[in-house]
């Protein structure tokens, strides 16, 4: 690579109609110049003086094609230009301004560049280089990232020249999202039913996103865990307060008709909700309350899983046999959920709390985590089931033989918190609070 010398900084700006990355010299320093499109103009901005040996540092590599401009008196300003193609280079050269010779500028012979020690990565910025160090550091970080994967930063930078901007609708896949509502009937309110359940599943995904972070964290501190649990609480608060869309947002006559076209589908089959439960607490706390006392909690996960509470909620009212809803659900998700139950035996949210409590010292206050977990317990095991219970009362109250849930579930026994007595973090509640679990809320709601 040839090195040109003593080219004034102002000669770097050029009127071009093409893209380029150029190298030039400003007062004996080799400088990296970046091409920026401004309307139909392309200006080459001096980013930061760098020494040519920096290419050996691994964070800048010259593109394969280059043009070395002549340094005679009548030619364009001396320097080194590097372009992505020979055609681009030829177009650029004809627009570059001519630089006067050193004799015309009244200066003496050129002096060689001042050597720069390899440790001197950056040069103090001039008033025209406010963000130079940051940009150079970003280039270095990007090159290290791609080099670690055996990739060339140059190729990716060139790709950015051709890449389209990312619009909002493509980023969130809006067109796909709006195409996912497929009603099975012509009743308008079925659209409400579908979309609200889809929104619910997205909120469940957010909750699981936080729970996965907590489980994967290596020795997280209490404040960090509290922040994630409070996020989970906000997600459930949004769901709880929006459930009036389901309770009051549909005409009962429409619902009672289009629901018959949904058989045997049921919200009971939400695998994400089951993952939330299994990620929150010990498997023993999810065992059906009627047989929970028969276990100690140290039994194999397979044994406890066979008595998990939700199986009792999907039995036929008359025969007591498993409904088609339950059989479908277990055929699709049983193995996956059992594997998760085994994985979470010692790494669920309750286990994380116990570890933090055991490791806590005088300077660590776990009361904020305790309060956050209590709110989460209420959200999932009291307020959310009660919201569904109120909806079922509005639409399904009557003779259970004539109006049953779409999945055939025994919702009168399955939904009320006081009957299930499902508590994620039993150590955080007093005996009085556990004995009154869900009753106060039922009385306040008048159901």
N, C-alpha and C positions, 0 to 999 in steps of 0.2 A: 504494500500500500504506500503510495507516495504521500508526502505530507507537505501541504502548502503553508505559507507563513504570512503573518502580518496582514490579514484581511480584516478591515474594519467590520465591526458587528453590524452596522447598518446595511452592509452589502448582502447580508444573509436574506433579508426580505426580498422576495421575488414574485413577480406576477406570473403565475402558472395556471394551467387548466388541467393539471394532472396531479396524481398523488405521488409523493416521494418521501424518502427518509434520506437526509443529507448529512455529510460531515463537513465542517468548515473550521477555520482557524480564526480566533480572535485574540490578538496580542500574544502570539506565540503559544496559545493553548488550543489543543484540538477540542472541538465542541460538538456535541450531539444536537442535531436539528430535527425537529419534528414537523411534518406537513399537516396543516390544518385547513380544511375547506371553510371558507366564509363566503356564502353565496357562490358567485361564479369566479371568485378570487381564491387563490391558494397561496397562503403565506407560510414561509418557513420560519418557525420560531426557534430562537436559541434557547434550548432547555437547560443545559448544564455543561460547563467545560469538563471534559474527561480526557484522560491521557490514552494514547493509542494502545498501551499495554493492557488496558482494561479488558480488551477482547480475550486476553489470556486468563482473566479472573473467572470466566465462565458465565457472566451475566449479559454479555453482548457479543453476538456473532454477526459479521457482515453478511448481507445477502450475497448470492452467487454472482450477480451481475453488477458491475460498477462502471462508472465513467470518471476518468481523471481529467479534469479540465486543464487546458494549457495555461501557462503563467506569463506568456509574452504580453507586450504592451497593448496590443489591439484586440486581445481575446477577452472572453468573459472572465469574471473574477476567479482567481486561483482557488482551488479547493478540491474536494473529493465528493462526488455525488453518487449515491447508490440508489438504484431503482429496481422495481420488480420486473421490468422488461426492457429490452433494448429500445423498443418503440417509445416507451414512456420517457426514457432517458433522452432520446433524440428530440422529442417534443419539448422537454424541459429546457434543454440547452439553448434553444433559439429564443426563449423568453427571458433568460437570465440577463441582468444588466452588465454592461462592460465595466470593468474595474480599471482605474488609472494605474499606470506603472508606479513603482516605488520612486523613480526619478521625478515623474510628474507630481507626485504627492510631496516631494521635497524631503524624503527620508533616506537614510543610508542603506547599506546592504542588510540583507536579512540576517537575523541572529538565530541560532538553533533553539529549538524549544527547551525550556528549563526542565531537567529531569524531575519526575515525580516518583516518590517512593511508593512501592506497591501498597503500603498500608494506608496511603492517603486516598481513600475512596472518593471523598467529596471535596469540593472547593467551595469556599464561602460564597453565597449567592450575592449577585449585584442587585441593584434596585429593579432590574428587568427580569430577575429570576427568583421571584418570591416563593415559588413552589418547586424549585428545581430539585432539592434534596429529596422531597417526598416522591416526586416522579421517578427519579433515579432509583430510589429504594424500592418502589413498586416494580420497576422493570427487573431489578435484581431478584426480588421475591418471586415474580412470575417465571423468570428463567430457571430458578432453582426448582420450582414446582414442576415445570415441564421436563427439565433435565432428569429429575428423579424418576420420571416415567419413560425416559428414553425418547422424549419428544423435543422438537425444535421450537423455541419461542417465535422465531422469525416466521415460520409457517402459520402459526396461530395469529400473529399480528397482521399478516397479510390477509388472512381469512376475515379479520374484522373489517377490512376495507370493503369487502363484498357482502358482508352479513346484513340482513335486513333488521330494522328496529323491531323490538318485541312489543306488540300492542297488548293492551289489557285483556281483550277478549281471547287472544291466543294463550296468554299466560295462565288464565284460569280455565281454559277450555270451555268457554261460555256456551258455544253452540252445542257441544256435546252434553253439557250439564242440562241445558234446556230441552234436550231431546230425550231425556231419561224418564219422562212421565208418560206412561202407557196405560191409560184407563181401560178397564175391561167392560165398562158400561158407558151409556150416554149421559148419566147423571152428572151435572156440573160439579157438585160438591165432592165427587170422587177425586178430582184434581187436588183439592185441599188436603184430603186424607193422604194421598200419595206424597205430596211435597212436604207435608209436615213430618211424616215418618222419615223421609230422606234427610231433612234438616236434622232430625234427632240423631240419626246415625252418624252424621258429620260431627255433631257435638260429642258423641261417644268416642269418635276417633280422636278428637282433641284431648279428651280425658286420658285415653290410653297412651297418647303421645307423651303426656306428662308422667304417667306411671312408668312407662318404659325408661324414661330418662332417670327417674329415681332408682329403679332397679339396676340400671347399668352403671350408675355413678360409683366411683371408687372412693369410699370413705367420705361421703358428702357431709357438709356441716349442717347444723340444725336450721339456720336461716335460709339456706338454699332449698332445703326440703319444704319448709313452710311456704316459700314463694310458689313452689309448684303445686302444693296442695290447695293453696288459695286460688290458683288458676282453675283447678278442677272444680272448686266450689262455685266460681263465677260461671263456669259452663253449665253446671246444674241449676244455678239460680236462673240463668236465661231460659233453660228448658222449663223449669217450674213455672215461671211467670208467663211463659208463652203458651202454656197448655190450655188456656181459655180458648185458643183457636180450635182445639179439638172439642172442648166441652160446649162452647156456645157458638162456634163458627160454622156448624153444619146443620142443615135441616134434618130433624130426626127421621122424617118420612123418607128422605133420600137415602140417608145412611142405612136404615133398616132394610132397604132394597138392594143397594149396590153391594153391601157387605156379603150378601148371599153368593155373589159372583166371585168372592175372594177365597172361599173355602178350599182347603183347610188352612190357608195362610194366617198367621197370627204374629203380633208383636212379641209373643212368647218366644218366637224363634230367632230373636236377635242374638246372634253369637257374640257381638261386641259387648253387649250388656253382661253376658256371662263371663267374658274375659275381664271386665272391670271387677266383677265380684271375686273371681279367682285371684286377681292381682292385688286385691285389697287386704285379704285376711287369710287366716289359717283355714284349711279345708273343713276342719271340725265345726267352725262357726257357720258353715253353709249346709251342714247336715240337717235333715228334717228334725224339727224340735221334738217330735214325739219319740224319736229314738236316739237323740243326741246324747242323752245321759248314759247310753250303753257303750259309749266309746271314750277313750282317754285322749285321743288326738295323735298318738304316736303310731297308729295303725298304718299300713300301706295305703298310699293314695287311692289305689284301685278299690280297696274295701270301703273307704269313706265315700268315694265318688258314687258308688252304687246307691247310696242313701241320700244323695244331695236333694235339697228341698224342692227344686223345681220339677222333679219327676212326679211328685205328688200333686202338683198343680195342673198337670195335663193328663188327668185320668177321666174316663167317662163317668158321668154322674150316676148312672144306674149300675153299670157292671164293675166299675173300679179299674177297668183295664186301661192300658196306655192308649191314648188317642192317636189317630193318624198324624196329627201335628207333632206329637212327641216322637213317634217312630221315624218320621221324616227328618226331624232335627237331629236325632241321635245317629241316624245313618250318615248324615252329612258332616256332623261336627264332633261326635263323641270322642274319637281318637285324638283329635286335635286338642280338645278341651282337657282331656285326661292328661295329655303330655304337658300342657300348660300348668295344670294343677300340681304335677310332680315337680316341675321346674320352680314353681313359686312357693313350695313348702317352707323354705327357709329364706326366701327373698321377696316376700310380699310387703305391702306397705306397713302392716302391723309389725312384721319382723324388723323392718327398718327403724320404726319407732322404738322398739324394745332395745335395739343395739345403741341408738343414740342416748336413750335413757341410762343404760348401763355405763356408757362411756362419758356421760356428762360430769363436769366438775363444777366448782363453785361459780366460775365465770360464765357458765352456759345455762341459760334459762330455757327449758323445754316446754314451758307453759303455753307459749304461742303455738307450738306444734300440736300440743294436746288440744287446744281450742279449735284449731283448724281441722284436725281429724274428727272431732266431735261434730262439727258442722257438716263435714263430708258424710259421716255416718247417717246423720239425719236426712241429708239430701237424698242419698241413694235408698235408704231403708225405711224412711217415713214419708217424706214429702213427695217423692216421685211415685211410689206406689199409691199414695192417697190421691194424687192427681188422676191416675188411671182409674181408681175406684170411683171417683166422682163422675168421670166420663161414663163408666159402665152403668152407674146408677141412673144417669140421665137417659141413656139410650136403651139399656137392656133390662131395667127393673121390671119385674113381672113374673109370670110363671116360668121357672127355670127350664121346664120341659119344652116350652115354646120359644123362649128367647135365651139362647145360650151364646157364649162368646164364639167368634168365628173359628177358633181353634178347638172348640169343644172343651175348653178349660173350665174348671170349677172356680170361676172368678170370685165368687162370694167367700170362698175359703182361701184362695190363693193371694188376693190382693191386700186385704187389711193387714197392716203391720202388727197389730196387737195379736193376731192369730199366728203369724209366722215367727214373730220374735227373732228376727234376723238382725244381728248386731255385729258389725265388723270388729269393733275395738271394745270388748266387754270390760276390760280393766279401766276404761276411761269413764265408766258410768257407775253411779251408786246403785245399790239394790233397789231402792225406791224408784229410781229413774227407769231401771230395766223392767220392773213390774208394771210400770205405767206406760210402757213403750207404745206409742201411737194412739193411746186412748184420748189424751188431752187434745190432740190435733183433730181426731174424729169428732169430738164434742164441739170444738170451735167451728168446724166446718158444717155442723148440723147434719151429719150423716151417721 
